[in-house]
Amino acid sequence: MLLDDLQALKESCWLNTEKLPFEEAMRICPLTMEDIMDASARLDRFAAYFRVAFPETLPQNGIVESPLREIPEMKKALEEDQHCVFPGKLLLKMDSHLPVSGSVKARGGVYEVLKTAEEIALAKGMLHLEDDYSILDTAPLRKLFSRYSIAVGSTGNLGLSIGIMSAQLGFRVTVHMSADARQWKKDLLRSKGVTVVEYEGNYSEAVKQGRELAQADPYCHFVDDENSKTLFLGYAVAALRLRKQLQEMEIKVGPDHPLLVYLPCGVGGAPGGIAFGLKQVFGDSVHCFFAEPVQACCMMLGMATGKHNEISLEDMGIDSHTAADGLAVSRASGFVGRLMAPFIAGCYTLTDERMFRMLAQLSDTEKIDLEPSALAGMYGPVLMETSDAFSAFRELENATHLVWATGGSMVPIEEMKKYYQTGKRMLCD
Ligand SMILES: *Cc1c(COP(=O)(O)O)cnc(C)c1O
């Protein structure tokens, strides 16, 4: 049934009936809160570096973090449009406006580059854990890093994040881009001295080629989006930061105050890492959902069948072409799918048209501009009210809905206008 709907590109919901209570899930989980704390401490060490290398992080004292905002006008628009009412606040986590690369990839991608740089500099005795990390922005360290290279395969945003961060530190860097990647992302990277290799094929092809080339070179670190624990933990740190922001906004999360979180999902690293962090912080009080385009529903396919990365959309005759380029992936990460299987509440899919409509609505109601991928989460709160699969969540009292906005602030104005006009036309039809 579900597979037929996926193949027919119907919007679908999948409830994870194999989700375990948090304590039980942790017993079979290889990662812990300590791993997240370690990543968090590393990012804190780098704050002094960010204050000099990325002065836009100064207001946050060198920490790369995004705003959390309530969006009541968008909530009204969604409710009117969808003829439903969902109780509780609607919040937007604006990773679309993260410093460095303007997408959620500024968490995991940046973190993996920093960890690599730290390891090299420590091993060479040119850096010590107690040093002021702003020395990483000086000539001797840049010269050291120029002997190494970093490579990554990407649909666009991961490439931007890895490329910008690596080039800033002085690494040589190569980004292997899939056919879905936007031209402006390639242009921007080339302007920063990044080598961009373009592929006719899809994302998996770009990753495979990149991985093979990198493996032949001992001075090259390959960022493996499909398997990297480092990326995953970089994303997970978001949860510690979010806990603080919720406290500052006096929004309670606990057994009587559930938090429902909707995360756009591509290969799974970003939403998986964030959801993992949220589970560590809030346990059974948080319910995390992965959101995917109907044409790129690889995580739902992998989780619902239990086959994870052993099944792809090609096997199902689905082509993974979507305007949500950040999510245009045909095979989910097996590492993330298996790790998150006992933690995730469910998955859902939505059409590109729906993402575009919500893109225009959000711009009209809240003056926030996001790229199409980043709207995937926005449909979640509506589904909690309207879908049969998620009916159990309808009964939750005092719920807060949090939509994770994953990208948009670096999209050129002209591109953004086109996105907006596309959505606006659909709203008027
Ligand atoms: C990469 C990306 C995602 C999803 O991240 P994955 O790690 O691929 O699952 C979501 N939204 C945007 C805008 C992205 O660039």
PDBQT file of the ligand as one rigid body, heavy atoms in Angstrom, charges set to zero:
ROOT
HETATM    1  C1  LIG A 501      21.240  19.112   2.990  1.00  0.00    +0.000 C 
HETATM    2  C2  LIG A 501      19.957  19.772   3.211  1.00  0.00    +0.000 A 
HETATM    3  C3  LIG A 501      18.928  19.150   3.901  1.00  0.00    +0.000 A 
HETATM    4  C4  LIG A 501      18.955  17.716   4.387  1.00  0.00    +0.000 C 
HETATM    5  O1  LIG A 501      20.151  17.262   4.917  1.00  0.00    +0.000 OA
HETATM    6  P1  LIG A 501      20.627  15.768   4.711  1.00  0.00    +0.000 P 
HETATM    7  O2  LIG A 501      21.787  15.613   5.593  1.00  0.00    +0.000 OA
HETATM    8  O3  LIG A 501      20.981  15.603   3.268  1.00  0.00    +0.000 OA
HETATM    9  O4  LIG A 501      19.474  14.897   5.057  1.00  0.00    +0.000 OA
HETATM   10  C5  LIG A 501      17.762  19.868   4.077  1.00  0.00    +0.000 A 
HETATM   11  N1  LIG A 501      17.615  21.115   3.606  1.00  0.00    +0.000 NA
HETATM   12  C6  LIG A 501      18.597  21.752   2.955  1.00  0.00    +0.000 A 
HETATM   13  C7  LIG A 501      18.365  23.141   2.463  1.00  0.00    +0.000 C 
HETATM   14  C8  LIG A 501      19.794  21.100   2.728  1.00  0.00    +0.000 A 
HETATM   15  O5  LIG A 501      20.760  21.739   2.060  1.00  0.00    +0.000 OA
ENDROOT
TORSDOF 0
